[in-house]
């Protein structure tokens, strides 16, 4: 009898093809609980390939309580840094034979909560979570009993959670200090929304660097805008309209920096000749932009490996893993030209 094209092979089909029982097929597919002779196992594997059988993961999950799925909730996947982090986490999950479900909150806390509830209803085996504004829904996750790891700069001991983080204040101070080492005196900042905690951390790092060089901040050069390409572009337009440009700028993420450079270029302002610039949370794009961007980077691959390891060995307690940032010098601050090969060597460290 010819089976219809939409027919899905079953374990019974595999058993008939291999000349064995359905139970033996199950032992091979699940790698237990009983051993199977090598020759029999080979026949079953060959039969699986011939019949096109695929295990029913839903049934397996119901039987074992394991969906082999993790959830990942992030603030906004259009952010280049968030995209690079999600990519690294996805690859690490696959390397550990897990599937990663992605939830994009679109910078909305209400949507973030909805995504968390949806992930939990899918019975994911664990959650990786970057909150929109460092106000994660910890009580919701803890009540579910689902293992979770926060990739966020929050007080782990106060909340008794598992956290991976980079000191954003120190990273911002360091890259701003590098900018100041060129001798610039008039320094501005393009930051995110002022009510966001990560904005406040990066703004504080900028201020610390100014204080180290005994420079006063000028309120008109503190420009708050979304963490987007458009936000950076709009910031450039606002500075041009003020007719008072700083000599140098710290952009608090890569997208803002790229958008700002575009806006400045349209007005004939050259980077770094007329206005030098550095940024936070650069990605591989920073090396290939013109000019290449001087930035601090987070070690996303190392973070991804540690996050999956922490999630797999999760305990309902407090565990903290802090990572150091990495300063990558580009052309945008006025440093000598850096080749892409030099950037490539830096990124292999991640």
N, C-alpha and C positions, 0 to 999 in steps of 0.2 A: 504494500500500500504506500502510495506517495504522500508524504506529509505536507500539509499546506506550508506556504513560504513563511508564515508568521509563527509556525510551531516552535515552541521553546523546549529544548531537550531537558529531560529529567534525569535524576539519578538512576531510575529504573532503566532508561535507555542506555546509560553508561554501563550499568551492571550487565545487561544482555550482551552488549558489544564486547565487554571484557571477560565474559563468562564467569562472573562472580556474583556475590550477593550485594544488595543495596547497602547493607551495613558496612561491608568492606569498602565500598565506594565512599561512604561517609567517613570512615577512618582515614582514608587517604586525603580527602578534601580538608578535613579538620585537623590533620596530623595527629590523630589519636581519637579516643583514649587508648585504643588497643593497637599493638604493633602489626604491621603488614609486611609479609615477605617481599624482598626486593623485586623478584620477578613479577609478583602479583601487582605490586605498586606500579611497575613500568607498564603493565597491560592496562591498568586503570587510567594512567596518565595519557597513554596513547588513545584510549577510548574517549576520554574527555576532549582531546583535540579533534578527533574524528567527528564526534557528534555535535561539537560546538557548545557543550554544556557549560553553563555559568552558574556558580552557587547563588542561592537566594539569600542575599545579605540581610534582608528583612527578617526572614525566618531564623537565620543564624543569630541575629541580634536578640530576637525574642527568647531563643533558647539559652543563649549565653549571657545576656545582659550587656554585651559589647557591640557597639555599632561601628567600631574602628573609625570613628569620626570625631574630629575636633572642630570647635567653632572659633572663629576669629572676628571680633567686632572692633572696628577702627573708626576714627572721627570722619575722615574724608579721603577716599582712595584717589582722588584727583591730585592730592598733595604728593609731589614727587618722592619725598622721604617716606611717607606712609606707604606708597606703592612699592618702594624698594624693600621696605620692611616686610610687607605682606608677601612679596615674592619670595624672600628668603625663608619666611615661616612656612609657606606652602611647600617649597622644595624640601625643607627639613622634615615636614610631616610625611611627604611621599617617601623620603629615604627611610622613615620609620614605619612604612607600610600603613600609614594613616591617611584619611581623606580630610581636607580642610574646607569647611564651609565659611564663606566670607560674608560679613555683614557690614555695609557702609552706612554710617549714621548721618552722613551729609551735614556734619557740624550741628546736629539737632539732638538735644538731650531726650526729648520725647521719643524720637525715632530710635535712639540708642537703647532706651528701655524696652521698646517694642521688639527690637532685634534680639536682645538678650532673652526675652520671654519666648520668642520663636525658636531660638537655638536650644533652649532648655526643653521645649516641647518635642524637639527632634531627638531627645535623649542622647545628646552628644556626650562623649566620654570625658570631655574636658573643654575649658574655655580659655582662650587667650584674649586679653582685653586691653585696649588703649582707649581711655575715656575721652570724651569731648573736651572736658575742662577739669581734669583731675578731681572730679567729684563722682567717682564710680559708684554704681549701685551694689555695694558690697552686701547689704542685708538681703537683697534679692538672691544673689548668688549663694550666699551662705545658707539660706533657707532651703535651697534646692538640693543641697548635699553634693552638687557637682564640683569636681576639682576645677580650680581656676587660678590663673597667674596673671597679675597685672604688669603691663609694660608701661610704667607710669612713675612720675616722681612724687610719691606720696609717703607719708609716715607709716611704714609697715608695722612698726611695733604698736602704734596707736590703734591700728585697725586689725592687727593680728592676721596679716595676709602674706602671700608670696609675691614678691615684687622684683622686677628687673628695671634698672634705671641708669641714666646718665645725668650728671650734675649740670643742668642747663645754665645756671647762673655762672658757674666757673667757666664753662665753654664759651659763653658770650663775653665774659671778661677777657678771656685769653685772645679771642680773635679780634676784639676791639683794641686790646693792648698792642697786638701786631700792627694794626692799622696806625695807631698812634706812634709806633716806633719809626715810622717814615717821617715824622716831624710835622704832621698835620695838626693844626690848632682848632679849626672850626669843624666840629664833628656832630653830625645828626644821626637819627635813628628812625628807621621804618619798622614799627612794631605792629603786633596784632591788636585785636580789640582789648582795650584797657581793663575790662572786667574779667579777662581770662587769666587764670593763674600762671599758665606758661608764658604769657606776655609779660607778666610782672617779674618772673624769674629772669627773663632775658633782658628786660629793661634794667633790672638791678645790676646784672653783670656789666652792662654798658656804663652805668653810673659809677661802678667801682673802678673801672678802667680810667674814666675821666678823672676821678679823685686821685688815683695814683700819679697821674700826670699833672695834677693841680690845674685842671681845666674846668671851667664852669659850663653847665648845660644851658642851652637856650630853648625855652619852651616852644618857639615857633619851628624848631627843628626836630621836635618829637612828633612824628606823624603816625597816627593809628589808622590801620587799614586792614582788611581781611588778609588771611594768609594765602593769597592767590596771585596768579599772574596779573589779573586785572587790578587787584589791590595795589601791587607795586607800581603799575602803570599810572593809576590814579594818584598815588603818592608823588610821583615825578611831576605830574601836571600841577598838583597843589604847590609844590616847591617853586616851579617855574612861575606860577601866577603870583606868588609872594615876592618875586623878583629879589630873593635873598637866598642864594644857594649856599649850603655848607661846602667846605672843601673836601669832606669825606663823609661816608655813610656806613652805618651798620644796618643791614637788612636782616630781619630775624627769621627768615627762611629763604630757601632757594628760589621759590616761585616769585616772591616779592622782588628779589634781586633781579631776576631776568625781566620781569615786567617793568621795573624801574629803568633798567638800562635801555629798554625799547623806547620808553617815553622820553628819556633824556636824548637819545639819538635823534628822535624826530624834531627835537628843538635845537639840534646842533651842539649838544653838550657831550663831550667825549669822556669815556671812562677808560683809563684812569687819568688822562691828561688834564681834564678840567675838574673832574670829581672822582675821587677814588672810592672803592666800595668793597666791603667784605660781607659775608653772610653766614648764617647758622644752618645746620642740617643739610649740607650739600650732598648730592648723589653723584653718580658717574657722569651725569649731564654737565656738571660743573666744569669738567676738564675739556669738554667739547664746545662750550659756549665761546663766543667771541665778544669781549676778551674772556679768557678762562677765569673762573671765579676762585678767589681766595676764600676758604670756608673751613668750618670745623665739621667733621663728619662723625657719625656714630657707627660703631662696628656692627652693622646689621647682621652679618652672618654669625658672628660670635653670639650676639643676642639671641638669634633664632635657635642656635644649637642649645644654649643654656635654657631657653624658654621651654623647648620640647622636653629636655631632660628633667627640668623642674616639674613640669606637668605630669610626666610619666611617673615620677616618684613622689607625687603630691601628698602632703600631709596637712591636716587642718591645723596649721600653726603659722609661725612667722619665719620666713626665709627671705633674705635680701641678697641680691647680686648686683653690685655696682660696676659699671663699665667706664673706662676712660674714653674721652673723645680724642680726635686726631686732627691736628691742624694741617691742612693742605694748602700750600702757597700757589696761587695762580697769578694772573696778570692784572686783575681788576684793582688791586691795591697799589700797584706801582712797582711790584717786584719784577725782576728780569723774567723774560719769557720762559715758561715751563712747557716742555714737550709733553704730548699725550702719553708717550712711553713712560715718562716719569710718573704720571698720574696712574697709569696702569699698574706700575709696580706697587704703588701705595694701596690700590684697591685689592690686590691679591692678599694683603694682610687680613682682610675681612673674610 
